[in-house]
Amino acid sequence: MAIHQILTRHTASISDLKKNPMGIVSEGTVEEGAIAILNRNEPVFYCINPALFAAIQEMLEDKELGEIATKRLATLNPVEVSLDDL
């Protein structure tokens, strides 16, 4: 029997989700923004609210832009300047 990590405090069964989808999702995502949906006590997917999804998208974009900036900085020849010269 495999043990699966559940990454949220709130969970619901897939059967409960079928019975009351909006109720389960809205109640489960109020505090943390996410709820784990379980099938036979194993997480099968996570529902997240739009605010959390937007935050995740922004973090991923920031990470990607950071990687691009790091690559570009590696190709530049640094020039020393004084703040007084600016």
MODELLER restraints for C-alpha pairs under 7 A, 6 or more apart:
rsr = mdl.restraints
at = mdl.atoms
rsr.add(forms.Gaussian(group=physical.xy_distance, feature=features.Distance(at['CA:4:A'], at['CA:42:A']), mean=6.28, stdev=0.5))
rsr.add(forms.Gaussian(group=physical.xy_distance, feature=features.Distance(at['CA:6:A'], at['CA:36:A']), mean=6.98, stdev=0.5))
rsr.add(forms.Gaussian(group=physical.xy_distance, feature=features.Distance(at['CA:6:A'], at['CA:43:A']), mean=6.53, stdev=0.5))
rsr.add(forms.Gaussian(group=physical.xy_distance, feature=features.Distance(at['CA:8:A'], at['CA:34:A']), mean=6.62, stdev=0.5))
rsr.add(forms.Gaussian(group=physical.xy_distance, feature=features.Distance(at['CA:8:A'], at['CA:35:A']), mean=6.03, stdev=0.5))
rsr.add(forms.Gaussian(group=physical.xy_distance, feature=features.Distance(at['CA:8:A'], at['CA:36:A']), mean=6.22, stdev=0.5))
rsr.add(forms.Gaussian(group=physical.xy_distance, feature=features.Distance(at['CA:10:A'], at['CA:28:A']), mean=5.73, stdev=0.5))
rsr.add(forms.Gaussian(group=physical.xy_distance, feature=features.Distance(at['CA:10:A'], at['CA:35:A']), mean=5.10, stdev=0.5))
rsr.add(forms.Gaussian(group=physical.xy_distance, feature=features.Distance(at['CA:10:A'], at['CA:36:A']), mean=6.39, stdev=0.5))
rsr.add(forms.Gaussian(group=physical.xy_distance, feature=features.Distance(at['CA:11:A'], at['CA:35:A']), mean=5.40, stdev=0.5))
rsr.add(forms.Gaussian(group=physical.xy_distance, feature=features.Distance(at['CA:11:A'], at['CA:36:A']), mean=4.66, stdev=0.5))
rsr.add(forms.Gaussian(group=physical.xy_distance, feature=features.Distance(at['CA:11:A'], at['CA:37:A']), mean=5.78, stdev=0.5))
rsr.add(forms.Gaussian(group=physical.xy_distance, feature=features.Distance(at['CA:11:A'], at['CA:38:A']), mean=6.91, stdev=0.5))
rsr.add(forms.Gaussian(group=physical.xy_distance, feature=features.Distance(at['CA:12:A'], at['CA:36:A']), mean=6.47, stdev=0.5))
rsr.add(forms.Gaussian(group=physical.xy_distance, feature=features.Distance(at['CA:12:A'], at['CA:37:A']), mean=5.11, stdev=0.5))
rsr.add(forms.Gaussian(group=physical.xy_distance, feature=features.Distance(at['CA:12:A'], at['CA:38:A']), mean=6.04, stdev=0.5))
rsr.add(forms.Gaussian(group=physical.xy_distance, feature=features.Distance(at['CA:13:A'], at['CA:37:A']), mean=5.55, stdev=0.5))
rsr.add(forms.Gaussian(group=physical.xy_distance, feature=features.Distance(at['CA:13:A'], at['CA:38:A']), mean=4.69, stdev=0.5))
rsr.add(forms.Gaussian(group=physical.xy_distance, feature=features.Distance(at['CA:13:A'], at['CA:39:A']), mean=6.00, stdev=0.5))
rsr.add(forms.Gaussian(group=physical.xy_distance, feature=features.Distance(at['CA:14:A'], at['CA:37:A']), mean=5.89, stdev=0.5))
rsr.add(forms.Gaussian(group=physical.xy_distance, feature=features.Distance(at['CA:14:A'], at['CA:38:A']), mean=5.78, stdev=0.5))
rsr.add(forms.Gaussian(group=physical.xy_distance, feature=features.Distance(at['CA:14:A'], at['CA:39:A']), mean=5.77, stdev=0.5))
rsr.add(forms.Gaussian(group=physical.xy_distance, feature=features.Distance(at['CA:17:A'], at['CA:24:A']), mean=6.01, stdev=0.5))
rsr.add(forms.Gaussian(group=physical.xy_distance, feature=features.Distance(at['CA:25:A'], at['CA:47:A']), mean=6.83, stdev=0.5))
rsr.add(forms.Gaussian(group=physical.xy_distance, feature=features.Distance(at['CA:28:A'], at['CA:34:A']), mean=6.52, stdev=0.5))
rsr.add(forms.Gaussian(group=physical.xy_distance, feature=features.Distance(at['CA:28:A'], at['CA:35:A']), mean=5.22, stdev=0.5))
rsr.add(forms.Gaussian(group=physical.xy_distance, feature=features.Distance(at['CA:29:A'], at['CA:35:A']), mean=5.77, stdev=0.5))
rsr.add(forms.Gaussian(group=physical.xy_distance, feature=features.Distance(at['CA:29:A'], at['CA:48:A']), mean=6.37, stdev=0.5))
rsr.add(forms.Gaussian(group=physical.xy_distance, feature=features.Distance(at['CA:29:A'], at['CA:49:A']), mean=6.13, stdev=0.5))
rsr.add(forms.Gaussian(group=physical.xy_distance, feature=features.Distance(at['CA:33:A'], at['CA:48:A']), mean=5.44, stdev=0.5))
rsr.add(forms.Gaussian(group=physical.xy_distance, feature=features.Distance(at['CA:33:A'], at['CA:49:A']), mean=5.30, stdev=0.5))
rsr.add(forms.Gaussian(group=physical.xy_distance, feature=features.Distance(at['CA:33:A'], at['CA:52:A']), mean=5.82, stdev=0.5))
rsr.add(forms.Gaussian(group=physical.xy_distance, feature=features.Distance(at['CA:34:A'], at['CA:46:A']), mean=6.56, stdev=0.5))
rsr.add(forms.Gaussian(group=physical.xy_distance, feature=features.Distance(at['CA:34:A'], at['CA:47:A']), mean=5.51, stdev=0.5))
rsr.add(forms.Gaussian(group=physical.xy_distance, feature=features.Distance(at['CA:34:A'], at['CA:48:A']), mean=4.24, stdev=0.5))
rsr.add(forms.Gaussian(group=physical.xy_distance, feature=features.Distance(at['CA:34:A'], at['CA:49:A']), mean=6.50, stdev=0.5))
rsr.add(forms.Gaussian(group=physical.xy_distance, feature=features.Distance(at['CA:35:A'], at['CA:46:A']), mean=5.60, stdev=0.5))
rsr.add(forms.Gaussian(group=physical.xy_distance, feature=features.Distance(at['CA:35:A'], at['CA:47:A']), mean=5.35, stdev=0.5))
rsr.add(forms.Gaussian(group=physical.xy_distance, feature=features.Distance(at['CA:35:A'], at['CA:48:A']), mean=6.57, stdev=0.5))
rsr.add(forms.Gaussian(group=physical.xy_distance, feature=features.Distance(at['CA:36:A'], at['CA:43:A']), mean=6.05, stdev=0.5))
rsr.add(forms.Gaussian(group=physical.xy_distance, feature=features.Distance(at['CA:36:A'], at['CA:45:A']), mean=6.09, stdev=0.5))
rsr.add(forms.Gaussian(group=physical.xy_distance, feature=features.Distance(at['CA:36:A'], at['CA:46:A']), mean=4.50, stdev=0.5))
rsr.add(forms.Gaussian(group=physical.xy_distance, feature=features.Distance(at['CA:36:A'], at['CA:47:A']), mean=6.51, stdev=0.5))
rsr.add(forms.Gaussian(group=physical.xy_distance, feature=features.Distance(at['CA:37:A'], at['CA:43:A']), mean=5.62, stdev=0.5))
rsr.add(forms.Gaussian(group=physical.xy_distance, feature=features.Distance(at['CA:37:A'], at['CA:44:A']), mean=5.95, stdev=0.5))
rsr.add(forms.Gaussian(group=physical.xy_distance, feature=features.Distance(at['CA:37:A'], at['CA:45:A']), mean=5.49, stdev=0.5))
rsr.add(forms.Gaussian(group=physical.xy_distance, feature=features.Distance(at['CA:37:A'], at['CA:46:A']), mean=5.84, stdev=0.5))
rsr.add(forms.Gaussian(group=physical.xy_distance, feature=features.Distance(at['CA:38:A'], at['CA:44:A']), mean=5.57, stdev=0.5))
